[in-house]
Amino acid sequence: LETSSVRIRRSLRTNGGRSVIGIENARAKFAIEALNFIIPILNKFHFRWVITGGFACFVYGVKRPLTDIDIDIDTSKDSPEFDNFLMQIAPFVSQPLEHFVDINYDNYNVEITYKKQVVDICPMAEMNIFNKSSGKYESFYLNGFPETELVKFNGLRLPLLSKKLIIKNKTMLMWQRKSDRLDILGLGKLSK
């Protein structure tokens, strides 16, 4: 059985003495390297965590370009463990922890960049999403740690936010990007 990482290595071709790799394969390689970097740190601090957003859709099999990796951690921005986690990842921080509010979200996030791969990390305790029905920001994780699906990806077992919850999240957005609409359609087809 051939894994994606083997396919990435096999996709390297020699062209006039230079290695050429497809842009999506290169992005997948960067994503794998970033995950191999961040997962042991998350585990060191005993965080429960889940991969959400477009990267989760990609791993599920939605045909989409790879962009960033979104990871939500079951903690608060004010916890001592999260402070220690921030110190551990400090050399790779490309955007410090900040309060982010727009028409869709009211949350805190920190961004790291590891070998060209951006990873956005949000503490769940402060993760709020705008609910079009109520007209208010509400906790996305109102019922505690979310339903996840463990999915194998390049030798890693990744906890992905369930397809149902990703669809719910992306459907709730006041402003949807084209990629959000395509993710909803793609996950809907995979869920049937």
Stockholm file with secondary structure:
# STOCKHOLM 1.0

chainA/1-192         LETSSVRIRRSLRTNGGRSVIGIENARAKFAIEALNFIIPILNKFHFRWVITGGFACFVYGVKRPLTDIDIDIDTSKDSPEFDNFLMQIAPFVSQPLEHFVDINYDNYNVEITYKKQVVDICPMAEMNIFNKSSGKYESFYLNGFPETELVKFNGLRLPLLSKKLIIKNKTMLMWQRKSDRLDILGLGKLSK
#=GR chainA/1-192 SS CCCHHHHHHHHCEEETTEEECCHHHHHHHHHHHHHHHHHHHHHHTTCCEEEEHHHHHHHHTCCCCCCCEEEEESSCTTSHHHHHHHHHHGGGEEEEEEEEECSSEEEEEEEEEETTEEEEEEEGGGCEEEETTTTEEEETTTTSSCCEEEEEETTEEEEEECHHHHHHHHHHCSSCCHHHHHHHHHHHHHHC
#=GC SS_cons         CCCHHHHHHHHCEEETTEEECCHHHHHHHHHHHHHHHHHHHHHHTTCCEEEEHHHHHHHHTCCCCCCCEEEEESSCTTSHHHHHHHHHHGGGEEEEEEEEECSSEEEEEEEEEETTEEEEEEEGGGCEEEETTTTEEEETTTTSSCCEEEEEETTEEEEEECHHHHHHHHHHCSSCCHHHHHHHHHHHHHHC
//
